[in-house]
Amino acid sequence: MRSLARGLEVLDFVARREGTTFSQVCSGTGLPKAVVHRILAELVSSGYVWRSFAQAHYFASPRLMIVPKGIRSQALQRAAYIPLERLVSEVQWPSDLFIRDGIEMILIDTTRPKSPYALKWSRIGRHVPILLSSVGRAVLAAMAESEREMVYAELRRRGEWRRQLRRCSEPLAQIFQDTLSRGYGVREPQFSGEQLERSGIYSIAGSIVQRGEIVGALNIWWPVSADPTKRFAKRYLGPLRQAVDDIGRNLAATERSAGSTSREGAVKQRRKMSSG
């Protein structure tokens, strides 16, 4: 019973936070490090807790039916964990996972810590311009034209339309046509991250789709000096496509599992009320 109580204490601590570190769990529960390490490992293995790549944070899984702020981002990170692990193992170069929030593309996880290449980039939480980044272009190309026009309207409302558009070296229609024909998005040559004047990094990106909705994008990035874009894409496009497809399937599976759990809970509640 003592081990069960400790396990529940750790689970409760994790579930009440939007991401927590190993050290914070130890400090918050007062349990020995060895005990916390064993409990977290068991919770991750059983699917009640999952661990992010970039910052080694622990999160409660959707199985607990807890819906904190940012649950969609957490669901995407969790669905991407194994596909990202496979991708960096096969490709070696780092990948960044972005969620789409309206007209924003926000970096929520990265495999850079797992990559053998010492590239200092990928700050979690950074936003990239949707018209200029490879991930932004990947999601825009996959959208229906009506949805894309809504993005343009919001960019105009926020004063971002002209600032980003004048940096594009080709008309947007041509950019998206090329993106669809290639099967991946590429960044504007003069864009590299948050500062538009910087260059030196290439990336290719694919959109992540869940039940017809474009929820995010995944890229692979590398220095310009390492490999030309077309040769790199020819070599790694297959693994990238496999990763985004797997993430989409994992999201759909999680949604079905959560829906099933919710229905079972509702049935039990109705039975309890009728028996009372």
N, C-alpha and C positions, 0 to 999 in steps of 0.2 A: 504493500500500500504506500510505503514511503516513496518508492520510485515513481508510482503513478501520480502522486501528489506533486512531485518535482516536475514531472513531465507536463502536467496541467498548468503549473505555475509558469513554466517557460512558454507554453503555447499561448496562455492568456496574455503574457507580456508582449509577445510578437503580434498577436491579433489586435491589440489596442494601439498599434503604431503603424504609420505608413512607411515601413522600412526601418530596420534596426540592425546594428552591427553585433558581432559576437561579444565585443567588450561591453557594449551597452546592456546586453542580456545578462552577462555575468554581474555587472554592477547593479542592475535593477533588481535582480532576483537574489543576489547575495550567495549564489551557489558556486561551488568550485568550478574552475575552468574545465577540468576533465569531465565533470558531470554535465555541464552545459554543452560541451562538444559532442558527447555521446547522445544526449537528448535531441539536439538539433539535427544530428545525422539521421536519427531514427525518424524524426518528423519529416525531414526532406524525403527520405526513402519511402515513407508511407503516403506522401502526397499532401500532407497537411500544411507544410511550409515549403517555400522554395527560395532559392538564393540567386541574386542577380550576378551578372558577370563583372561589370565595371567596378562597382563599389563594395562588393561582398556584403550586401545588405540582405537581411532575411525578411520575408513577407508571408502573411497568412494566405493560404490558397482559397480559391472560390468554393472549395468543398465545405468550408465553414459557414457559408452563406453570410459572410460579413461584407458589407459594401461601403468601405471608406472612400473618401475623396481620392480621385485618381485611380479607381479600380480598373478602368479600361486600359490605362497605361500598364498597370501591374499584370493584367491578363495577357497583354501583348508580350511583355517581357517573359512571362512564364512560358507562353506558347513557343517563344523563339529560343529558349535556352538550349535545348538539345540540337535543333537545327544550326544554331550559331556555333556550338561546340564542334559539330561535324564539319562545318564550313571552314573554320579557321584551321582545323586539323588538316584538311585537304588542300586549302589554298595558301595557308601560311600568312598571307597579307591580312591586315585587320579589316573588320567590317563594323559598320555603325547601324544601329537600329533606330528608326525614326517613327514617331507617331504623328498622324495628321490631326491637327486641331483647327478646323476651319481652314484659314489660309496659312496657318503656321505649320512648319515641319520642325518638330522638337526632338532632339537626340535624347533617347532614354536608356540606351545600353550600347556597349561596344566590346569587341573582342580584343582590343588593343593589348590589355594585360596578358592575353594568351598568345599573342603573335611573337615570333622570334625576332621581328624587326623593331628596333628602338625608334619608333616614330612618335613624337610628342604632339598629340592632337586630341581630338575627341573629348571635349569638355561636356560632361553630362549636363543636360538642361539647356544647351545652346540652341538658338533658333537659326535656321538658314533660309535665305530668300527662296520662295517657291518657284519663281520664274527662272532662277539662275543656277540652282543646285541640281545635281543628278537625281536626288530623291524627289525633289519637287517636280521636275519634269517627268519623271516616271509616273507619278500619281496623276498629274494633269493629263498626260497622254492617254491614260486608261479611263478617264472620266467621259461621261456623256457630254456632248457640247453644251447642253443646257446647264449642267452643273458647273462646267468650266466658266461659263459666262457669269455665274453667281460669284465665283472666286474673283474674277476680274472686277466685278462691281464692288466687292468688299475691299480689294486692293485700292481702287479709286477713292473709296470712302475714307480709307486710312492714310491717303496720301502716298502710298507705296507704288502705285501703278507706273508713273513716269520715271521714278528713280530706278526701278528694276528694268523697265522696258528699254530704256535708253542704253543699258549695258548689254542687251542681247545683240549678237552679231548677225542674226538672221530673223526673219519674221516668225512669230510664234507658230503660225500654221505649219510652216516648213519644219520647225523644230519638232513639233509633235508628230508630224508625218514620218520624219526620220526616226524618231524614237520608237514608233510602232513597227516600222519596217526592220529596224535593227533588233528590237526585242529588249532594249535596255536604254535607260536614260544616261546622258553624260552632262557634266557641268559646263557652264559657259567657260571658255578658255581663260578669261581674265578674272574668273571668280575662284576664290579658294577659302571657303569657310565664311566667317562673319565679315571679314574685310575684303571688299570687292576688288581692291587694287592688288591683292596678293595673288601669286600664281605659284606653280611648282608641284601641285598635287592633282592627280587624275582620279576619277572614280567612275564606276558603272553602277547602276541601281535598277532594281525591280520593285514593282508595287506589290503590296500585300493586300489581298482581297478576302473578305469574310462575308459569305452569302451575298455577293454582288456589291458590297460596300467596300470602298477603298479606305482602309484604316491606317495604313502606314507604308513604309518602304524600307528596303535594306540595300546597303551598298557594299562594295569592296573598294578600297582606296590604296594608292601607292604613289611613290614619287615619280615625276615625269621622267627623270633620268633612268629609271629602272626598266621601263618597257613602253613602247607605243600603245595607244589605246586599242587599236584594232587587233593587234596581236595578243594583247592581254585579254581582251573580251573573248576572242576566239578560244582561248585556253580555259577561261574561268566562267564563262556565261552559263554553262551547264550546271555546275555546282550552285551558282547564285540562283538560278531558276528553281532548282530542287529545294533550296532552303526556303524561298518565299512561298512555294507551294505547300511545303510541310508546315510552315507557320500558320498559313490559312486553314489547313486541315485541323491543326491542333486547336486553333481558336474555335472552330465549329464544334469540335468534340467537347471542349470545355463548356460551350454554351448548351449543348445537349445534356451534358452531365448535370450542370447547374439547374436546368429546367426540370429534369427528371427528379432531382432532389427536392426542388421547390414543390412539385406536384405531390410527391410522396408526403411531404410535410403538411400540405394542405389537406390531403386525405386523412392523415392521422388526426389532425385538428378537428375535422368534421366528425370523425368517429368519436373522439373524446367528448365533443359537445353533445352529440346525439345520445351517448351513453349516460351523460350527466343529466 
